[in-house]
Amino acid sequence: MRAQTFTPPFFATHANVFQQGQLRSLYNALLEQPLSDELRAQAADFLDRQLQELQAQTDNCDLPQDPAHWQAWLEQRNASVGEAFQEYRQQRQTGAPRRYFRHRAHALHFLRSVAPTKLVDGSWLHGLLRHWRDPAYAGLIRIYLEELGGGRPDKNHVRLYRQLLASQDCADQQDLDDACYQQGAIQLALGWLADDYLPELIGFNLGYEQLPLHLPISAFELAELGLDPYYFTLHVTVDNAASGHARMALESIRGLIPAGSDAQAFMRRLRLGYRLNDQGPGTLDAIRAFDPQQSLIDMLTRKAEVGRHLHADYCQIEGRTVNQWLSEPGGIAGFLDALQRRGWIRRGEQASHSRFWGLIEGERAQMFGVFNGYERQLLRDWIETPADADSAVKGSNGRRRPRPQYSTANVEAPEDRDSQLLALRLKQLPTPAARIDELLGWMTPARHHHPAGLLATREFCRLLEIPA
């Protein structure tokens, strides 16, 4: 086991079983259960490739070499983020525009882009649950349990994010770029291979639990746009450096660093794992990647693949039927230009002033149900933005923010057949240890946010006397 010998990771010396362009497939496979030996090999190969890429780069890691300096480093980082956020707030109060999101469509694009990562929140730690008997792992297990909300539906991070996406009708991720799945796949792979990559996992956890500046700013601007920021504000509080996950992550390392000559190799791997946080597109990359015009064209192109033969021929735009416009390769941009020239779309005005919008929303909208919430918001904001507007982010001074719709999840999740069967099974097991081992299979990334997984988490906390 690599975690026992603390030798450098095994860098892809076996057959290449992971090919570029299959990040989504690997991500989805790692959410399935149980894992086959072949899939475990794929996950290991994938992680080795990520680590090999980092090892080949110049080490620009900001984590101090000497662990004795980590506490001061943690406190300084936290203080810097706090100061930078207060500076941001002051800028907003004096009239500066939003820093991140142009409008709701931009914010929804961001929420969708980072969804593959958010929907496996904490997954890199789940493989440590099997060490529940070992006090050295207690802090890391506690972090995972808090990511699961202690079994409370209104505090389970994945459940909260799912509710956020569902509330805006933008849970569909079929069109996401493959790169959006890279960070989530890293987290899932670490979770399933926790014992083999223990130093990397600990380093990754230390980096991931730091409070980044983009977190409070995102929460502030989402609320300003009327979107529920609770998932993000919750992380601002739990990741604090005083008593939260950042502090717990730091304290957990001390009991897991081996003694003697193995310590140096362990620390090298830990630092490499810390840098895994930077692999794949991050939050700011997702925000910067938004191009309203291209996003709209891409969305309409996907719709055209289904509807290009379904429109009647009596309606023509500049002498061509809608089917003809949609059937022409690359014709969506020209179609949008034609709609503007003919007055069907009036850029820079309320969407309701555009005849085309009336086909999508309204009592007699012929295309009612064709577009989901994100797609409608994308079209609305594109219409209402003047065609000659620059790319700067617009916004108020932050003083008049619409009230967001905060999460209203019940404390108790509704029972389902699985939770009833689990409760019955637990009654049949003779010892607390046997019941705990039974619970572990229900607390995986794919299951912990469902009713049976929430029940399992609550029971796990009760048996180990961990406050939920």
Wavefront OBJ file of the C-alpha trace (Angstrom):
o trace
v 0.000 0.000 0.000
v 1.432 3.374 -0.935
v 0.107 4.963 2.235
v 2.200 2.528 4.291
v 5.498 2.764 2.439
v 5.219 6.468 1.540
v 6.962 5.922 -1.761
v 6.299 8.376 -4.603
v 3.075 7.756 -6.534
v 3.164 5.245 -9.351
v 3.069 7.370 -12.484
v 1.240 5.593 -15.300
v 3.637 2.720 -15.832
v 0.747 0.370 -16.489
v -1.584 0.318 -19.507
v -3.216 3.597 -20.432
v -6.863 3.081 -19.558
v -7.858 6.757 -19.429
v -8.229 8.704 -22.646
v -8.725 12.432 -23.117
v -12.367 13.375 -23.517
v -13.675 10.798 -21.061
v -13.723 12.876 -17.893
v -17.508 12.821 -17.699
v -17.550 9.055 -18.181
v -14.963 8.510 -15.454
v -16.794 10.897 -13.132
v -20.108 9.116 -13.629
v -18.501 5.688 -13.276
v -16.911 6.675 -9.959
v -20.345 7.594 -8.663
v -21.586 4.075 -9.365
v -21.305 1.229 -6.917
v -19.622 -1.097 -6.378
v -16.307 -0.254 -8.010
v -14.759 -2.957 -10.140
v -11.043 -3.697 -10.111
v -10.832 -2.257 -13.633
v -12.423 1.018 -12.565
v -10.127 1.277 -9.579
v -7.183 0.896 -11.966
v -8.617 3.641 -14.160
v -9.028 5.926 -11.155
v -5.438 5.285 -10.066
v -4.139 5.941 -13.569
v -6.135 9.159 -13.721
v -4.783 10.396 -10.389
v -1.233 9.468 -11.342
v -1.545 11.500 -14.527
v -2.762 14.538 -12.584
v 0.100 14.220 -10.109
v 2.641 13.612 -12.835
v 1.545 16.809 -14.555
v 1.951 18.761 -11.322
v 5.332 17.198 -10.599
v 6.579 18.285 -14.011
v 5.646 21.907 -13.291
v 7.644 24.388 -11.290
v 6.501 24.093 -7.702
v 4.763 27.381 -6.994
v 3.028 25.936 -3.926
v 2.235 28.611 -1.325
v 2.142 26.049 1.483
v 5.223 26.632 3.695
v 7.791 23.873 3.686
v 7.974 23.754 7.466
v 4.732 22.514 9.107
v 5.630 24.629 12.147
v 4.697 27.688 10.058
v 1.346 26.358 8.850
v -0.765 27.827 11.654
v 0.546 31.343 11.007
v 0.113 30.802 7.263
v -3.495 29.721 7.795
v -4.315 32.730 9.946
v -2.644 35.143 7.514
v -4.541 33.687 4.548
v -7.829 33.992 6.365
v -7.108 37.571 7.413
v -6.130 38.524 3.853
v -9.381 37.148 2.456
v -11.371 39.042 5.079
v -9.597 42.292 4.304
v -10.006 41.828 0.548
v -13.726 41.138 0.941
v -14.229 44.242 3.046
v -12.433 46.245 0.356
v -14.785 44.732 -2.213
v -17.802 45.710 -0.096
v -16.555 49.264 0.188
v -16.076 49.459 -3.583
v -19.624 48.239 -4.138
v -21.011 50.762 -1.683
v -19.348 53.569 -3.626
v -20.896 52.474 -6.930
v -18.559 49.839 -8.337
v -20.317 47.204 -10.496
v -20.472 43.519 -9.679
v -17.092 41.890 -10.052
v -18.251 38.487 -11.294
v -21.743 38.247 -12.755
v -23.192 40.424 -15.514
v -26.728 39.212 -14.938
v -28.702 36.185 -13.744
v -27.878 34.140 -16.838
v -24.169 34.591 -16.133
v -24.677 33.465 -12.537
v -26.716 30.438 -13.629
v -24.025 29.538 -16.169
v -21.521 29.572 -13.313
v -23.738 27.453 -11.055
v -24.119 24.866 -13.809
v -20.430 24.857 -14.748
v -19.235 24.096 -11.225
v -22.093 21.676 -10.481
v -20.067 18.479 -11.172
v -17.673 19.546 -8.413
v -20.287 20.807 -5.978
v -22.398 17.670 -6.357
v -19.579 15.512 -4.958
v -18.665 17.922 -2.175
v -16.534 16.191 0.451
v -16.221 12.999 -1.583
v -12.423 12.858 -1.255
v -12.860 12.007 2.440
v -15.472 9.269 2.304
v -12.911 6.459 1.978
v -11.600 7.298 5.452
v -14.846 6.272 7.154
v -13.575 2.692 7.373
v -10.970 3.979 9.858
v -13.612 5.075 12.361
v -11.887 3.043 15.086
v -8.598 4.974 14.711
v -8.518 8.298 16.636
v -5.944 9.685 14.179
v -8.674 9.933 11.535
v -11.323 11.456 13.796
v -10.835 15.034 12.581
v -11.010 14.160 8.893
v -14.066 11.969 9.462
v -15.681 14.830 11.360
v -15.147 17.111 8.368
v -16.823 14.578 6.081
v -19.783 14.224 8.424
v -20.227 17.981 8.463
v -20.148 18.049 4.666
v -23.036 15.578 4.948
v -24.786 17.903 7.366
v -24.731 15.281 10.079
v -27.629 13.666 8.247
v -29.809 16.792 8.292
v -31.377 17.486 4.882
v -31.135 21.253 5.402
v -27.381 21.052 6.043
v -26.257 18.326 3.614
v -24.106 20.206 1.099
v -24.895 18.104 -1.953
v -28.600 18.169 -1.222
v -28.500 21.947 -0.849
v -26.781 22.381 -4.194
v -29.244 20.058 -5.892
v -32.082 22.140 -4.477
v -30.429 25.319 -5.732
v -30.168 23.976 -9.282
v -33.699 22.587 -9.205
v -35.127 25.886 -7.950
v -33.808 27.586 -11.098
v -34.726 24.723 -13.470
v -31.113 24.303 -14.515
v -30.164 20.866 -13.210
v -29.562 19.447 -16.703
v -25.797 19.100 -17.280
v -25.766 17.285 -20.620
v -24.197 20.200 -22.483
v -21.380 20.916 -20.044
v -17.825 20.880 -21.328
v -15.907 17.742 -20.428
v -13.358 19.777 -18.479
v -16.043 20.695 -15.931
v -15.775 17.132 -14.610
v -12.024 17.089 -13.972
v -11.975 18.411 -10.411
v -14.944 16.264 -9.393
v -13.273 13.177 -10.828
v -10.140 13.958 -8.798
v -12.173 14.192 -5.622
v -14.063 10.970 -6.285
v -10.878 9.096 -7.169
v -9.169 10.261 -3.967
v -12.152 9.097 -1.958
v -12.200 5.607 -3.431
v -8.402 5.226 -3.236
v -7.971 6.909 0.143
v -5.511 4.389 1.574
v -3.268 4.343 -1.503
v -3.168 8.149 -1.741
v -3.400 9.143 1.909
v -0.674 11.848 1.824
v -2.136 13.377 -1.351
v -5.641 13.230 0.121
v -4.566 15.012 3.301
v -2.772 17.693 1.304
v -5.752 18.130 -0.995
v -8.078 18.478 1.974
v -5.852 21.098 3.558
v -5.977 23.190 0.394
v -9.662 22.692 -0.328
v -10.784 23.746 3.136
v -9.099 27.154 2.898
v -11.453 30.121 2.540
v -11.019 31.617 -0.970
v -11.979 35.208 -1.736
v -14.316 34.151 -4.523
v -16.584 32.379 -2.025
v -17.957 35.416 -0.114
v -18.021 37.519 -3.279
v -20.001 34.852 -5.126
v -22.460 34.608 -2.244
v -22.878 38.391 -2.158
v -23.520 38.721 -5.882
v -25.808 35.691 -6.096
v -27.987 37.209 -3.375
v -27.959 40.524 -5.215
v -29.332 38.743 -8.277
v -32.065 37.068 -6.239
v -30.431 33.637 -6.174
v -30.172 31.641 -2.964
v -26.581 32.007 -1.669
v -26.991 29.659 1.297
v -24.763 26.889 -0.071
v -21.950 29.440 -0.408
v -22.528 31.299 2.852
v -22.554 27.951 4.667
v -19.049 27.273 3.364
v -17.882 30.710 4.459
v -18.757 29.749 8.031
v -17.645 26.095 8.104
v -14.287 26.782 6.429
v -13.163 29.350 9.000
v -9.623 29.261 10.347
v -10.571 29.573 14.021
v -12.637 26.447 14.614
v -13.894 25.309 11.204
v -12.745 22.882 8.561
v -9.567 24.798 7.753
v -8.394 24.482 11.361
v -9.574 20.857 11.620
v -7.742 19.976 8.399
v -4.516 21.387 9.802
v -4.815 19.649 13.155
v -5.643 16.309 11.512
v -2.293 16.179 9.743
v -0.189 16.033 12.875
v -1.388 12.601 13.918
v -0.912 11.082 10.470
v 2.626 12.175 9.595
v 4.864 9.099 10.021
v 7.966 9.148 12.128
v 11.526 8.800 10.911
v 12.728 8.802 7.331
v 9.240 8.220 5.929
v 8.133 11.669 7.036
v 10.045 13.486 4.286
v 8.543 11.405 1.482
v 5.106 11.769 3.076
v 5.433 15.564 3.121
v 6.522 15.673 -0.533
v 3.403 13.771 -1.498
v 1.247 15.910 0.788
v 2.423 19.084 -0.942
v 1.715 17.538 -4.328
v -1.785 16.658 -3.150
v -2.260 20.222 -1.950
v -1.645 21.395 -5.508
v -4.317 19.044 -6.867
v -6.770 21.799 -5.934
v -5.535 23.740 -8.959
v -6.155 20.953 -11.462
v -9.015 21.592 -13.864
v -11.080 24.749 -14.359
v -11.779 26.534 -11.088
v -14.399 29.014 -9.965
v -12.838 32.038 -11.645
v -12.275 30.063 -14.847
v -15.966 29.156 -14.914
v -16.935 32.793 -14.431
v -14.581 34.105 -17.124
v -15.597 31.444 -19.626
v -19.085 32.881 -20.053
v -19.718 34.433 -23.477
v -23.407 35.458 -23.746
v -23.557 35.467 -27.532
v -21.735 32.176 -28.001
v -23.631 30.525 -25.160
v -26.891 31.509 -26.782
v -25.786 30.261 -30.195
v -24.600 26.961 -28.708
v -27.884 26.502 -26.875
v -30.019 27.268 -29.935
v -27.830 24.990 -32.059
v -28.587 22.108 -29.706
v -32.292 22.896 -29.901
v -32.109 23.089 -33.695
v -30.812 19.532 -33.903
v -34.208 18.408 -32.631
v -36.541 21.059 -34.000
v -35.150 21.964 -37.412
v -37.822 19.928 -39.207
v -40.754 20.671 -36.896
v -41.625 24.261 -37.812
v -44.405 25.164 -40.237
v -43.366 26.699 -43.571
v -45.872 29.551 -43.571
v -43.615 31.730 -41.408
v -40.607 33.066 -43.303
v -37.814 35.373 -42.184
v -36.146 37.249 -45.058
v -37.530 34.777 -47.578
v -36.419 31.627 -45.760
v -38.436 29.280 -43.569
v -37.415 28.642 -39.971
v -36.567 25.055 -40.895
v -34.201 26.314 -43.584
v -32.489 28.689 -41.172
v -32.055 25.956 -38.571
v -30.885 23.304 -41.036
v -28.001 25.374 -42.382
v -24.683 24.583 -40.655
v -23.702 27.593 -38.572
v -26.957 29.313 -39.454
v -28.046 30.230 -35.926
v -25.995 33.426 -35.770
v -27.453 34.588 -39.075
v -30.941 33.663 -37.911
v -30.539 35.804 -34.787
v -29.310 38.730 -36.901
v -32.303 38.356 -39.211
v -34.712 38.302 -36.266
v -33.236 41.580 -35.082
v -33.380 43.196 -38.511
v -37.051 42.231 -38.892
v -38.003 43.432 -35.421
v -38.731 40.025 -33.942
v -36.020 40.727 -31.354
v -35.478 44.227 -29.952
v -32.135 44.255 -28.196
v -31.724 46.516 -25.187
v -35.436 46.525 -24.345
v -37.565 44.417 -22.061
v -37.909 40.892 -23.416
v -41.690 41.273 -23.499
v -41.279 43.915 -26.231
v -39.825 41.258 -28.557
v -42.254 39.205 -30.601
v -39.869 36.232 -30.476
v -40.028 36.176 -26.659
v -43.797 35.858 -26.879
v -43.296 32.493 -28.569
v -41.461 31.241 -25.475
v -43.367 32.737 -22.558
v -46.990 33.763 -22.377
v -50.506 32.362 -22.386
v -50.323 31.264 -26.042
v -46.573 30.663 -26.318
v -46.074 28.170 -29.153
v -42.700 27.062 -27.751
v -43.798 26.726 -24.147
v -41.721 24.036 -22.426
v -39.009 23.926 -25.076
v -36.490 25.843 -22.964
v -35.523 25.204 -19.345
v -35.044 27.915 -16.739
v -31.407 28.594 -17.534
v -32.038 28.710 -21.279
v -34.922 31.156 -20.889
v -32.816 33.361 -18.619
v -29.950 33.255 -21.108
v -32.212 34.407 -23.928
v -33.928 37.043 -21.785
v -30.688 38.617 -20.594
v -29.218 38.551 -24.101
v -32.275 40.359 -25.463
v -32.318 42.949 -22.695
v -28.605 43.719 -23.051
v -27.959 46.369 -25.751
v -26.170 44.925 -28.772
v -23.406 47.516 -28.519
v -22.880 47.079 -24.765
v -19.326 46.438 -23.668
v -18.352 43.280 -21.809
v -18.011 44.951 -18.423
v -20.009 43.483 -15.586
v -22.975 45.688 -14.771
v -24.692 46.037 -11.437
v -26.053 48.274 -8.724
v -24.065 49.492 -5.763
v -25.271 46.536 -3.757
v -27.561 48.554 -1.453
v -30.844 47.421 -2.999
v -30.780 43.706 -3.372
v -33.854 41.608 -4.132
v -34.723 39.124 -1.436
v -33.353 35.681 -2.401
v -35.382 32.543 -1.999
v -33.604 30.769 0.816
v -33.681 27.018 1.236
v -36.636 25.663 3.181
v -35.688 21.985 3.479
v -37.347 20.141 6.346
v -35.113 18.903 9.135
v -36.405 15.369 8.619
v -36.159 13.844 5.152
v -39.129 11.789 3.948
v -38.587 8.082 4.365
v -38.354 5.792 1.379
v -38.165 2.038 1.000
v -34.376 1.997 1.335
v -34.427 3.871 4.632
v -37.104 1.551 5.994
v -35.057 -1.489 4.980
v -31.918 0.039 6.501
v -33.693 0.714 9.800
v -34.894 -2.891 9.881
v -31.436 -4.209 9.058
v -29.820 -2.185 11.842
v -32.184 -3.681 14.391
v -31.071 -7.151 13.348
v -27.347 -6.516 13.826
v -26.018 -7.567 17.237
v -23.314 -4.974 17.984
v -22.686 -1.256 17.448
v -19.563 -2.099 15.398
v -21.599 -4.291 13.056
v -24.171 -1.511 12.651
v -21.481 1.053 11.893
v -19.944 -1.177 9.214
v -23.415 -1.560 7.666
v -23.866 2.218 7.555
v -20.690 2.914 5.580
v -22.144 1.705 2.292
v -24.947 4.262 2.585
v -22.657 7.249 3.168
v -20.887 7.229 -0.204
v -20.972 10.254 -2.564
v -23.808 8.733 -4.584
v -26.053 7.881 -1.647
v -25.485 10.100 1.383
v -27.909 12.828 0.262
v -30.828 10.444 -0.252
v -33.189 9.611 2.644
v -31.452 6.334 3.515
v -28.035 8.016 3.354
v -29.223 10.817 5.633
v -30.563 8.236 8.076
v -27.260 6.347 7.933
v -25.315 9.537 8.651
v -27.473 10.421 11.650
v -27.124 6.897 13.025
v -23.357 6.908 12.431
v -23.050 10.151 14.404
v -25.232 8.751 17.187
v -23.275 5.529 17.530
v -19.949 7.365 17.643
v -21.402 10.097 19.890
v -20.515 12.804 17.371
v -22.678 15.946 17.633
v -24.718 16.305 14.427
l 1 2 3 4 5 6 7 8 9 10 11 12 13 14 15 16 17 18 19 20 21 22 23 24 25 26 27 28 29 30 31 32 33 34 35 36 37 38 39 40 41 42 43 44 45 46 47 48 49 50 51 52 53 54 55 56 57 58 59 60 61 62 63 64 65 66 67 68 69 70 71 72 73 74 75 76 77 78 79 80 81 82 83 84 85 86 87 88 89 90 91 92 93 94 95 96 97 98 99 100 101 102 103 104 105 106 107 108 109 110 111 112 113 114 115 116 117 118 119 120 121 122 123 124 125 126 127 128 129 130 131 132 133 134 135 136 137 138 139 140 141 142 143 144 145 146 147 148 149 150 151 152 153 154 155 156 157 158 159 160 161 162 163 164 165 166 167 168 169 170 171 172 173 174 175 176 177 178 179 180 181 182 183 184 185 186 187 188 189 190 191 192 193 194 195 196 197 198 199 200 201 202 203 204 205 206 207 208 209 210 211 212 213 214 215 216 217 218 219 220 221 222 223 224 225 226 227 228 229 230 231 232 233 234 235 236 237 238 239 240 241 242 243 244 245 246 247 248 249 250 251 252 253 254 255 256 257 258 259 260 261 262 263 264 265 266 267 268 269 270 271 272 273 274 275 276 277 278 279 280 281 282 283 284 285 286 287 288 289 290 291 292 293 294 295 296 297 298 299 300 301 302 303 304 305 306 307 308 309 310 311 312 313 314 315 316 317 318 319 320 321 322 323 324 325 326 327 328 329 330 331 332 333 334 335 336 337 338 339 340 341 342 343 344 345 346 347 348 349 350 351 352 353 354 355 356 357 358 359 360 361 362 363 364 365 366 367 368 369 370 371 372 373 374 375 376 377 378 379 380 381 382 383 384 385 386 387 388 389 390 391 392 393 394 395 396 397 398 399 400 401 402 403 404 405 406 407 408 409 410 411 412 413 414 415 416 417 418 419 420 421 422 423 424 425 426 427 428 429 430 431 432 433 434 435 436 437 438 439 440 441 442 443 444 445 446 447 448 449 450 451 452 453 454 455 456 457 458 459 460 461 462 463 464 465 466 467 468
